[in-house]
Amino acid sequence: MIYKILLPAEWAEFEAAGRFDGSPLDHRSGFIHCSSREQVGATALRFFAQEPALVVAAFDARLLGAAVRWEGVPDGEPFPHVYSALPLDAVVAVHQVPGASSVDGALPRG
Protein backbone atom coordinates (compact mmCIF):
# COMPACT_ATOMS: atom_id res chain seq x y z
CA MET A 1 0.00 0.00 0.00
CA ILE A 2 1.22 3.51 -0.81
CA TYR A 3 -0.40 6.81 0.14
CA LYS A 4 -0.92 10.16 -1.55
CA ILE A 5 -1.78 13.21 0.55
CA LEU A 6 -4.16 15.54 -1.23
CA LEU A 7 -5.88 18.82 -0.53
CA PRO A 8 -9.68 18.48 -0.55
CA ALA A 9 -9.93 20.40 -3.86
CA GLU A 10 -7.36 18.05 -5.43
CA TRP A 11 -9.37 15.04 -4.26
CA ALA A 12 -12.56 16.52 -5.76
CA GLU A 13 -10.76 17.01 -9.09
CA PHE A 14 -9.33 13.47 -8.86
CA GLU A 15 -12.81 12.00 -8.35
CA ALA A 16 -14.31 14.04 -11.19
CA ALA A 17 -11.54 13.21 -13.66
CA GLY A 18 -11.03 9.59 -12.60
CA ARG A 19 -7.29 10.19 -12.40
CA PHE A 20 -4.75 12.42 -10.67
CA ASP A 21 -1.98 13.88 -12.80
CA GLY A 22 -0.11 15.42 -9.88
CA SER A 23 0.21 18.56 -7.82
CA PRO A 24 2.40 21.51 -8.85
CA LEU A 25 5.27 19.96 -6.81
CA ASP A 26 4.76 16.62 -8.56
CA HIS A 27 4.90 18.33 -11.97
CA ARG A 28 8.15 20.08 -11.06
CA SER A 29 9.64 16.79 -9.85
CA GLY A 30 8.55 14.73 -12.85
CA PHE A 31 6.72 12.13 -10.75
CA ILE A 32 3.92 11.89 -8.19
CA HIS A 33 5.21 11.92 -4.62
CA CYS A 34 3.74 9.20 -2.40
CA SER A 35 4.59 7.71 0.99
CA SER A 36 4.60 4.34 2.70
CA ARG A 37 2.41 3.81 5.77
CA GLU A 38 5.43 4.46 7.99
CA GLN A 39 6.26 7.71 6.17
CA VAL A 40 2.87 9.31 5.59
CA GLY A 41 2.42 10.96 9.01
CA ALA A 42 5.81 12.68 8.90
CA THR A 43 5.24 13.67 5.27
CA ALA A 44 1.93 15.31 6.24
CA LEU A 45 3.58 17.27 9.05
CA ARG A 46 6.50 18.34 6.88
CA PHE A 47 4.57 19.50 3.82
CA PHE A 48 0.96 20.09 4.92
CA ALA A 49 1.23 21.41 8.50
CA GLN A 50 -0.73 24.57 7.73
CA GLU A 51 -3.62 22.85 5.95
CA PRO A 52 -6.88 22.58 7.95
CA ALA A 53 -8.08 19.45 6.14
CA LEU A 54 -6.46 16.71 4.08
CA VAL A 55 -7.46 13.65 2.12
CA VAL A 56 -5.16 10.64 2.24
CA ALA A 57 -5.76 8.17 -0.56
CA ALA A 58 -4.42 4.64 -0.18
CA PHE A 59 -3.35 2.83 -3.35
CA ASP A 60 -2.64 -0.79 -4.05
CA ALA A 61 0.86 -0.37 -5.48
CA ARG A 62 0.54 -3.65 -7.38
CA LEU A 63 -2.17 -2.08 -9.52
CA LEU A 64 0.24 0.68 -10.50
CA GLY A 65 2.88 -1.82 -11.63
CA ALA A 66 6.20 -0.58 -12.95
CA ALA A 67 5.08 3.06 -12.64
CA VAL A 68 6.03 2.86 -8.93
CA ARG A 69 9.72 3.26 -8.15
CA TRP A 70 11.16 3.31 -4.63
CA GLU A 71 13.82 5.99 -4.79
CA GLY A 72 16.09 7.56 -2.22
CA VAL A 73 15.70 11.20 -1.26
CA PRO A 74 18.37 13.52 0.20
CA ASP A 75 17.93 12.09 3.72
CA GLY A 76 18.41 8.62 2.26
CA GLU A 77 15.10 6.89 2.95
CA PRO A 78 13.42 5.50 -0.19
CA PHE A 79 9.96 6.85 -1.02
CA PRO A 80 7.50 5.56 -3.59
CA HIS A 81 7.46 7.80 -6.65
CA VAL A 82 4.83 7.20 -9.33
CA TYR A 83 5.76 7.90 -12.94
CA SER A 84 2.23 8.00 -14.36
CA ALA A 85 -1.16 9.40 -13.48
CA LEU A 86 -2.85 7.82 -10.48
CA PRO A 87 -6.04 6.06 -11.62
CA LEU A 88 -9.11 6.27 -9.41
CA ASP A 89 -9.64 2.52 -9.72
CA ALA A 90 -6.34 1.89 -7.88
CA VAL A 91 -7.64 3.70 -4.76
CA VAL A 92 -8.52 1.16 -2.07
CA ALA A 93 -9.32 3.57 0.78
CA VAL A 94 -9.87 7.28 1.32
CA HIS A 95 -9.28 8.99 4.66
CA GLN A 96 -10.61 12.50 5.32
CA VAL A 97 -8.50 13.98 8.12
CA PRO A 98 -8.66 17.28 10.02
CA GLY A 99 -5.10 18.39 9.39
CA ALA A 100 -1.60 16.99 9.26
CA SER A 101 -1.34 16.09 12.94
CA SER A 102 -4.28 13.68 12.53
CA VAL A 103 -2.92 11.71 9.56
CA ASP A 104 -0.92 9.09 11.42
CA GLY A 105 -3.76 8.21 13.81
CA ALA A 106 -6.40 8.13 11.04
CA LEU A 107 -4.80 5.33 9.05
CA PRO A 108 -4.87 1.65 9.93
CA ARG A 109 -1.60 -0.03 10.84
CA GLY A 110 -0.35 -3.30 9.45
DRENTORMAR-544119 format. One line per field, with one value per residue: residue in one letter; x, y, z of N, C-alpha, C in turn; chain; residue number from 1. Coordinates in nm, 2 decimals. Example, Ala and Ser with C-alpha at 12.3 -4.5 7.8 and 13.67 -1.06 7.14 Angstrom:
DRENTORMAR-544119
aa (a:s)
n.east (1.32:1.28)
n.north (-0.57:-0.22)
n.up (0.78:0.71)
ca.east (1.23:1.37)
ca.north (-0.45:-0.11)
ca.up (0.78:0.71)
c.east (1.32:1.29)
c.north (-0.33:0.00)
c.up (0.78:0.79)
ch (A:A)
i (1:2)
end
This chain:
DRENTORMAR-544119
aa (m:i:y:k:i:l:l:p:a:e:w:a:e:f:e:a:a:g:r:f:d:g:s:p:l:d:h:r:s:g:f:i:h:c:s:s:r:e:q:v:g:a:t:a:l:r:f:f:a:q:e:p:a:l:v:v:a:a:f:d:a:r:l:l:g:a:a:v:r:w:e:g:v:p:d:g:e:p:f:p:h:v:y:s:a:l:p:l:d:a:v:v:a:v:h:q:v:p:g:a:s:s:v:d:g:a:l:p:r:g)
n.east (0.08:0.05:0.05:-0.11:-0.11:-0.35:-0.50:-0.83:-0.96:-0.80:-0.86:-1.13:-1.12:-0.97:-1.16:-1.36:-1.23:-1.13:-0.87:-0.55:-0.32:-0.11:0.03:0.13:0.40:0.46:0.46:0.68:0.87:0.86:0.74:0.49:0.47:0.46:0.39:0.50:0.32:0.45:0.58:0.39:0.27:0.47:0.54:0.30:0.31:0.54:0.50:0.24:0.15:0.02:-0.23:-0.59:-0.75:-0.72:-0.69:-0.62:-0.53:-0.53:-0.34:-0.33:-0.03:0.05:-0.13:-0.05:0.18:0.48:0.51:0.56:0.83:1.07:1.26:1.55:1.58:1.71:1.76:1.80:1.62:1.41:1.14:0.81:0.77:0.57:0.54:0.34:0.00:-0.22:-0.47:-0.82:-0.93:-0.74:-0.74:-0.79:-0.87:-1.00:-0.92:-1.05:-0.91:-0.87:-0.64:-0.28:-0.16:-0.33:-0.31:-0.15:-0.27:-0.52:-0.50:-0.51:-0.30:-0.05)
n.north (-0.12:0.22:0.58:0.88:1.22:1.46:1.78:1.88:2.00:1.90:1.63:1.63:1.71:1.49:1.28:1.36:1.36:1.10:1.03:1.13:1.37:1.49:1.72:2.07:2.05:1.78:1.79:1.96:1.79:1.57:1.33:1.16:1.23:1.00:0.81:0.56:0.36:0.40:0.64:0.84:1.00:1.17:1.29:1.44:1.62:1.76:1.88:1.97:2.10:2.34:2.31:2.30:2.07:1.75:1.49:1.16:0.93:0.58:0.35:0.05:-0.06:-0.26:-0.25:-0.04:-0.11:-0.11:0.16:0.26:0.35:0.29:0.53:0.68:0.97:1.30:1.27:1.00:0.79:0.56:0.65:0.60:0.68:0.78:0.73:0.80:0.89:0.88:0.63:0.64:0.39:0.25:0.32:0.22:0.29:0.58:0.85:1.11:1.37:1.59:1.78:1.78:1.68:1.48:1.27:1.04:0.89:0.84:0.64:0.29:0.05:-0.19)
n.up (0.00:-0.08:-0.02:-0.10:-0.02:-0.03:-0.10:-0.02:-0.25:-0.46:-0.43:-0.50:-0.77:-0.86:-0.82:-1.00:-1.25:-1.26:-1.24:-1.12:-1.20:-1.07:-0.84:-0.83:-0.72:-0.78:-1.06:-1.11:-1.01:-1.18:-1.12:-0.93:-0.59:-0.33:-0.02:0.21:0.45:0.70:0.65:0.59:0.79:0.89:0.65:0.60:0.82:0.75:0.50:0.49:0.71:0.77:0.66:0.70:0.65:0.51:0.26:0.25:0.03:-0.02:-0.21:-0.39:-0.46:-0.63:-0.84:-0.98:-1.09:-1.28:-1.28:-1.03:-0.84:-0.60:-0.45:-0.33:-0.13:-0.04:0.24:0.25:0.29:0.11:-0.10:-0.23:-0.57:-0.83:-1.17:-1.35:-1.42:-1.14:-1.12:-1.05:-1.00:-0.87:-0.61:-0.29:-0.04:0.13:0.33:0.51:0.68:0.97:0.93:0.93:1.17:1.24:1.06:1.09:1.30:1.18:1.00:0.93:1.08:0.98)
ca.east (0.00:0.12:-0.04:-0.09:-0.18:-0.42:-0.59:-0.97:-0.99:-0.74:-0.94:-1.26:-1.08:-0.93:-1.28:-1.43:-1.15:-1.10:-0.73:-0.48:-0.20:-0.01:0.02:0.24:0.53:0.48:0.49:0.82:0.96:0.86:0.67:0.39:0.52:0.37:0.46:0.46:0.24:0.54:0.63:0.29:0.24:0.58:0.52:0.19:0.36:0.65:0.46:0.10:0.12:-0.07:-0.36:-0.69:-0.81:-0.65:-0.75:-0.52:-0.58:-0.44:-0.34:-0.26:0.09:0.05:-0.22:0.02:0.29:0.62:0.51:0.60:0.97:1.12:1.38:1.61:1.57:1.84:1.79:1.84:1.51:1.34:1.00:0.75:0.75:0.48:0.58:0.22:-0.12:-0.28:-0.60:-0.91:-0.96:-0.63:-0.76:-0.85:-0.93:-0.99:-0.93:-1.06:-0.85:-0.87:-0.51:-0.16:-0.13:-0.43:-0.29:-0.09:-0.38:-0.64:-0.48:-0.49:-0.16:-0.03)
ca.north (0.00:0.35:0.68:1.02:1.32:1.55:1.88:1.85:2.04:1.81:1.50:1.65:1.70:1.35:1.20:1.40:1.32:0.96:1.02:1.24:1.39:1.54:1.86:2.15:2.00:1.66:1.83:2.01:1.68:1.47:1.21:1.19:1.19:0.92:0.77:0.43:0.38:0.45:0.77:0.93:1.10:1.27:1.37:1.53:1.73:1.83:1.95:2.01:2.14:2.46:2.29:2.26:1.94:1.67:1.36:1.06:0.82:0.46:0.28:-0.08:-0.04:-0.37:-0.21:0.07:-0.18:-0.06:0.31:0.29:0.33:0.33:0.60:0.76:1.12:1.35:1.21:0.86:0.69:0.55:0.68:0.56:0.78:0.72:0.79:0.80:0.94:0.78:0.61:0.63:0.25:0.19:0.37:0.12:0.36:0.73:0.90:1.25:1.40:1.73:1.84:1.70:1.61:1.37:1.17:0.91:0.82:0.81:0.53:0.16:0.00:-0.33)
ca.up (0.00:-0.08:0.01:-0.15:0.05:-0.12:-0.05:-0.05:-0.39:-0.54:-0.43:-0.58:-0.91:-0.89:-0.84:-1.12:-1.37:-1.26:-1.24:-1.07:-1.28:-0.99:-0.78:-0.89:-0.68:-0.86:-1.20:-1.11:-0.98:-1.29:-1.07:-0.82:-0.46:-0.24:0.10:0.27:0.58:0.80:0.62:0.56:0.90:0.89:0.53:0.62:0.91:0.69:0.38:0.49:0.85:0.77:0.59:0.79:0.61:0.41:0.21:0.22:-0.06:-0.02:-0.33:-0.41:-0.55:-0.74:-0.95:-1.05:-1.16:-1.29:-1.26:-0.89:-0.81:-0.46:-0.48:-0.22:-0.13:0.02:0.37:0.23:0.30:-0.02:-0.10:-0.36:-0.67:-0.93:-1.29:-1.44:-1.35:-1.05:-1.16:-0.94:-0.97:-0.79:-0.48:-0.21:0.08:0.13:0.47:0.53:0.81:1.00:0.94:0.93:1.29:1.25:0.96:1.14:1.38:1.10:0.90:0.99:1.08:0.95)
c.east (0.09:0.01:0.00:-0.17:-0.23:-0.49:-0.73:-1.01:-0.93:-0.81:-1.07:-1.23:-1.04:-1.06:-1.35:-1.36:-1.13:-0.95:-0.67:-0.34:-0.09:-0.04:0.13:0.38:0.56:0.52:0.63:0.91:0.97:0.79:0.58:0.45:0.42:0.46:0.41:0.38:0.33:0.58:0.52:0.26:0.35:0.58:0.42:0.24:0.46:0.60:0.32:0.06:0.02:-0.21:-0.47:-0.76:-0.73:-0.72:-0.63:-0.58:-0.48:-0.45:-0.27:-0.15:0.10:-0.03:-0.15:0.14:0.42:0.62:0.56:0.75:1.00:1.25:1.42:1.59:1.69:1.87:1.81:1.73:1.44:1.19:0.94:0.72:0.67:0.50:0.46:0.11:-0.16:-0.43:-0.70:-0.94:-0.85:-0.65:-0.84:-0.91:-0.91:-1.01:-0.93:-1.01:-0.85:-0.72:-0.40:-0.14:-0.23:-0.40:-0.25:-0.20:-0.50:-0.63:-0.46:-0.34:-0.16:-0.08)
c.north (0.12:0.46:0.81:1.11:1.43:1.66:1.84:1.88:1.95:1.67:1.52:1.65:1.56:1.26:1.23:1.35:1.17:0.93:1.14:1.25:1.45:1.69:1.94:2.10:1.87:1.69:1.88:1.89:1.58:1.34:1.25:1.14:1.11:0.88:0.63:0.46:0.44:0.59:0.88:1.04:1.21:1.35:1.47:1.65:1.82:1.93:2.01:2.06:2.25:2.43:2.24:2.12:1.88:1.55:1.28:0.95:0.70:0.39:0.15:-0.06:-0.14:-0.33:-0.10:0.01:-0.11:0.09:0.35:0.25:0.38:0.39:0.68:0.91:1.17:1.30:1.06:0.76:0.68:0.58:0.63:0.68:0.71:0.80:0.77:0.87:0.83:0.76:0.59:0.48:0.18:0.23:0.26:0.17:0.51:0.77:1.05:1.28:1.55:1.78:1.74:1.62:1.49:1.25:1.04:0.83:0.78:0.69:0.40:0.12:-0.15:-0.35)
c.up (0.00:-0.07:-0.05:-0.07:-0.04:-0.05:-0.09:-0.20:-0.49:-0.55:-0.51:-0.73:-0.95:-0.91:-0.97:-1.25:-1.38:-1.26:-1.18:-1.14:-1.20:-0.95:-0.85:-0.85:-0.76:-1.00:-1.21:-1.09:-1.10:-1.24:-0.96:-0.69:-0.38:-0.12:0.13:0.39:0.69:0.78:0.61:0.67:0.90:0.76:0.54:0.71:0.84:0.58:0.39:0.63:0.86:0.71:0.70:0.77:0.50:0.37:0.19:0.15:-0.05:-0.15:-0.32:-0.51:-0.66:-0.86:-1.04:-1.12:-1.16:-1.28:-1.13:-0.88:-0.68:-0.48:-0.35:-0.24:-0.05:0.16:0.37:0.23:0.16:0.00:-0.23:-0.45:-0.78:-1.06:-1.39:-1.36:-1.25:-1.09:-1.04:-0.90:-0.89:-0.64:-0.40:-0.08:0.07:0.28:0.47:0.67:0.84:1.03:0.95:1.05:1.32:1.16:1.01:1.22:1.30:1.02:0.98:0.99:1.04:0.81)
ch (A:A:A:A:A:A:A:A:A:A:A:A:A:A:A:A:A:A:A:A:A:A:A:A:A:A:A:A:A:A:A:A:A:A:A:A:A:A:A:A:A:A:A:A:A:A:A:A:A:A:A:A:A:A:A:A:A:A:A:A:A:A:A:A:A:A:A:A:A:A:A:A:A:A:A:A:A:A:A:A:A:A:A:A:A:A:A:A:A:A:A:A:A:A:A:A:A:A:A:A:A:A:A:A:A:A:A:A:A:A)
i (1:2:3:4:5:6:7:8:9:10:11:12:13:14:15:16:17:18:19:20:21:22:23:24:25:26:27:28:29:30:31:32:33:34:35:36:37:38:39:40:41:42:43:44:45:46:47:48:49:50:51:52:53:54:55:56:57:58:59:60:61:62:63:64:65:66:67:68:69:70:71:72:73:74:75:76:77:78:79:80:81:82:83:84:85:86:87:88:89:90:91:92:93:94:95:96:97:98:99:100:101:102:103:104:105:106:107:108:109:110)
end
